[in-house]
Amino acid sequence: MPDALPGFLRRIAASGIGEDVDPETRRRMALVNAFCIIIFVFSAFMAVVNVFAGEPRYILLVGGLAAIAAASVYLNHTTRSVVAATLLMLLAINAMAIYLVATGGYAGYGPLWLFFMPTLIMFSFGLRVGLSSMGALTAVCALIFFYPGDALLTHDYGIGFRIRYLIALSGITLFSAVAEYSRRTVHERLQRRNRQLEKALREVRELSGLIPICSSCKKIRDDEGFWNEVEVYMSRHSEMDFSHSLCPDCMARLYPGHVAGDEDAESGD
């Protein structure tokens, strides 16, 4: 679960997810849960507001959305699959968005609620799902706004408002997509760097401490009890490569004539 979310929300969103679930699935399930919880709280609050405003149809609308959000959390926990819960939640909020655009919502402000959707959907459900969902929703909104004779509208929007609204919604969607792509790219880069650092740390730990080495031939004993040359052992436990040569002492011991010839040539000069 992302650390950016408040602690109580992380605990609620991660509750009920088994420890045997792989980390990536666990993260996605927690994000979907957090999204559904936010929608549930928001919908419940709006239901109370509409009770005092005397708008029974909106009470049913937001109350139904709250029920679907709660069902999505339950489905997420019982099936341990984010696919069904994601699909159910996306269908619900898109249906509500289309209804708000077609009817105008309360006093014509309904379509303005759609502006929070691109960022929240892409962060919770991913870039591909977010772009697909918002692309389809924007296309449906354009159809509603410009259907011949305004047959799909029950609220009177000006032409200027319709055009500006679609441009604004498309711009926010594009900005949210770029932000989510950047976040995902940085996250993947950090994961690769962490794996590299963990590998380097393991290699350092393998080369630290006492290394059993033969006092005569200088071979090193590995963890399996086999004796290896120093260069073989180091190559297996690090990224070092060796090039072979002879030091002056070994050169004099192994090739005394060659060394003597070089010294005579230098003295003759």
Contacts in CASP RR format, 6 or more apart in sequence:
PFRMAT RR
TARGET T0000
AUTHOR 0000-0000-0000
METHOD contacts of the structure
MODEL  1
MPDALPGFLRRIAASGIGEDVDPETRRRMALVNAFCIIIFVFSAFMAVVN
VFAGEPRYILLVGGLAAIAAASVYLNHTTRSVVAATLLMLLAINAMAIYL
VATGGYAGYGPLWLFFMPTLIMFSFGLRVGLSSMGALTAVCALIFFYPGD
ALLTHDYGIGFRIRYLIALSGITLFSAVAEYSRRTVHERLQRRNRQLEKA
LREVRELSGLIPICSSCKKIRDDEGFWNEVEVYMSRHSEMDFSHSLCPDC
MARLYPGHVAGDEDAESGD
1 10 0 8 1.000
1 13 0 8 1.000
1 14 0 8 1.000
1 26 0 8 1.000
1 27 0 8 1.000
1 30 0 8 1.000
1 31 0 8 1.000
1 34 0 8 1.000
2 10 0 8 1.000
2 27 0 8 1.000
2 31 0 8 1.000
3 10 0 8 1.000
5 13 0 8 1.000
5 34 0 8 1.000
9 34 0 8 1.000
9 37 0 8 1.000
10 30 0 8 1.000
10 34 0 8 1.000
12 33 0 8 1.000
12 34 0 8 1.000
12 37 0 8 1.000
13 30 0 8 1.000
13 31 0 8 1.000
13 33 0 8 1.000
13 34 0 8 1.000
13 37 0 8 1.000
14 26 0 8 1.000
14 30 0 8 1.000
14 33 0 8 1.000
16 77 0 8 1.000
17 26 0 8 1.000
17 29 0 8 1.000
17 30 0 8 1.000
17 33 0 8 1.000
17 77 0 8 1.000
17 80 0 8 1.000
18 26 0 8 1.000
18 80 0 8 1.000
21 29 0 8 1.000
21 80 0 8 1.000
25 80 0 8 1.000
25 82 0 8 1.000
28 82 0 8 1.000
29 76 0 8 1.000
29 80 0 8 1.000
29 82 0 8 1.000
31 123 0 8 1.000
31 124 0 8 1.000
31 125 0 8 1.000
32 72 0 8 1.000
32 76 0 8 1.000
32 82 0 8 1.000
32 85 0 8 1.000
32 86 0 8 1.000
32 89 0 8 1.000
32 124 0 8 1.000
32 125 0 8 1.000
33 73 0 8 1.000
33 76 0 8 1.000
33 77 0 8 1.000
34 124 0 8 1.000
35 89 0 8 1.000
35 120 0 8 1.000
35 124 0 8 1.000
35 125 0 8 1.000
36 69 0 8 1.000
36 70 0 8 1.000
36 72 0 8 1.000
36 73 0 8 1.000
36 76 0 8 1.000
36 85 0 8 1.000
36 89 0 8 1.000
37 69 0 8 1.000
37 73 0 8 1.000
38 120 0 8 1.000
39 65 0 8 1.000
39 66 0 8 1.000
39 69 0 8 1.000
39 89 0 8 1.000
39 93 0 8 1.000
40 66 0 8 1.000
40 69 0 8 1.000
40 70 0 8 1.000
40 73 0 8 1.000
43 62 0 8 1.000
43 63 0 8 1.000
43 64 0 8 1.000
43 65 0 8 1.000
43 66 0 8 1.000
43 69 0 8 1.000
44 62 0 8 1.000
44 63 0 8 1.000
44 66 0 8 1.000
46 58 0 8 1.000
46 62 0 8 1.000
47 59 0 8 1.000
47 62 0 8 1.000
47 63 0 8 1.000
47 66 0 8 1.000
50 56 0 8 1.000
50 58 0 8 1.000
50 59 0 8 1.000
50 62 0 8 1.000
50 106 0 8 1.000
51 59 0 8 1.000
53 106 0 8 1.000
55 106 0 8 1.000
58 105 0 8 1.000
58 106 0 8 1.000
61 96 0 8 1.000
61 99 0 8 1.000
62 96 0 8 1.000
64 92 0 8 1.000
65 92 0 8 1.000
65 93 0 8 1.000
65 96 0 8 1.000
68 88 0 8 1.000
68 89 0 8 1.000
68 92 0 8 1.000
69 89 0 8 1.000
69 92 0 8 1.000
71 88 0 8 1.000
72 85 0 8 1.000
72 86 0 8 1.000
72 88 0 8 1.000
72 89 0 8 1.000
72 92 0 8 1.000
73 85 0 8 1.000
75 84 0 8 1.000
75 85 0 8 1.000
75 88 0 8 1.000
76 82 0 8 1.000
76 84 0 8 1.000
76 85 0 8 1.000
79 85 0 8 1.000
86 125 0 8 1.000
86 129 0 8 1.000
90 121 0 8 1.000
90 125 0 8 1.000
90 129 0 8 1.000
90 133 0 8 1.000
93 117 0 8 1.000
93 121 0 8 1.000
94 133 0 8 1.000
94 136 0 8 1.000
94 137 0 8 1.000
97 113 0 8 1.000
97 114 0 8 1.000
97 117 0 8 1.000
97 137 0 8 1.000
97 141 0 8 1.000
98 137 0 8 1.000
98 140 0 8 1.000
98 141 0 8 1.000
98 144 0 8 1.000
99 105 0 8 1.000
100 110 0 8 1.000
100 111 0 8 1.000
100 113 0 8 1.000
100 114 0 8 1.000
101 110 0 8 1.000
101 111 0 8 1.000
101 114 0 8 1.000
101 141 0 8 1.000
101 144 0 8 1.000
101 145 0 8 1.000
102 144 0 8 1.000
102 152 0 8 1.000
102 153 0 8 1.000
102 154 0 8 1.000
102 155 0 8 1.000
103 110 0 8 1.000
103 154 0 8 1.000
103 155 0 8 1.000
104 110 0 8 1.000
104 111 0 8 1.000
104 154 0 8 1.000
104 155 0 8 1.000
104 157 0 8 1.000
105 111 0 8 1.000
105 155 0 8 1.000
108 155 0 8 1.000
111 141 0 8 1.000
111 165 0 8 1.000
114 137 0 8 1.000
114 141 0 8 1.000
114 169 0 8 1.000
115 168 0 8 1.000
115 169 0 8 1.000
115 172 0 8 1.000
117 134 0 8 1.000
117 137 0 8 1.000
118 130 0 8 1.000
118 134 0 8 1.000
118 169 0 8 1.000
118 172 0 8 1.000
118 173 0 8 1.000
118 175 0 8 1.000
118 176 0 8 1.000
118 177 0 8 1.000
119 172 0 8 1.000
119 176 0 8 1.000
119 179 0 8 1.000
121 129 0 8 1.000
121 130 0 8 1.000
121 133 0 8 1.000
121 134 0 8 1.000
122 129 0 8 1.000
122 130 0 8 1.000
122 131 0 8 1.000
122 134 0 8 1.000
122 176 0 8 1.000
122 177 0 8 1.000
122 179 0 8 1.000
122 180 0 8 1.000
123 180 0 8 1.000
123 183 0 8 1.000
125 133 0 8 1.000
126 180 0 8 1.000
126 184 0 8 1.000
127 177 0 8 1.000
127 180 0 8 1.000
127 181 0 8 1.000
127 184 0 8 1.000
130 177 0 8 1.000
131 173 0 8 1.000
131 177 0 8 1.000
134 169 0 8 1.000
134 173 0 8 1.000
134 176 0 8 1.000
135 173 0 8 1.000
138 166 0 8 1.000
138 169 0 8 1.000
138 170 0 8 1.000
138 173 0 8 1.000
141 165 0 8 1.000
141 166 0 8 1.000
141 169 0 8 1.000
142 166 0 8 1.000
143 152 0 8 1.000
144 152 0 8 1.000
144 153 0 8 1.000
145 153 0 8 1.000
145 157 0 8 1.000
145 162 0 8 1.000
145 165 0 8 1.000
145 166 0 8 1.000
146 162 0 8 1.000
147 153 0 8 1.000
150 156 0 8 1.000
157 165 0 8 1.000
203 237 0 8 1.000
203 238 0 8 1.000
203 239 0 8 1.000
206 237 0 8 1.000
207 234 0 8 1.000
207 237 0 8 1.000
207 238 0 8 1.000
211 220 0 8 1.000
212 220 0 8 1.000
212 221 0 8 1.000
213 219 0 8 1.000
213 220 0 8 1.000
213 221 0 8 1.000
213 230 0 8 1.000
214 220 0 8 1.000
214 221 0 8 1.000
214 227 0 8 1.000
218 230 0 8 1.000
219 227 0 8 1.000
219 228 0 8 1.000
219 229 0 8 1.000
219 230 0 8 1.000
220 227 0 8 1.000
220 228 0 8 1.000
220 229 0 8 1.000
220 230 0 8 1.000
220 233 0 8 1.000
221 227 0 8 1.000
221 228 0 8 1.000
222 228 0 8 1.000
222 233 0 8 1.000
222 236 0 8 1.000
228 236 0 8 1.000
231 242 0 8 1.000
234 240 0 8 1.000
234 242 0 8 1.000
235 241 0 8 1.000
235 242 0 8 1.000
246 254 0 8 1.000
251 258 0 8 1.000
251 259 0 8 1.000
252 259 0 8 1.000
END
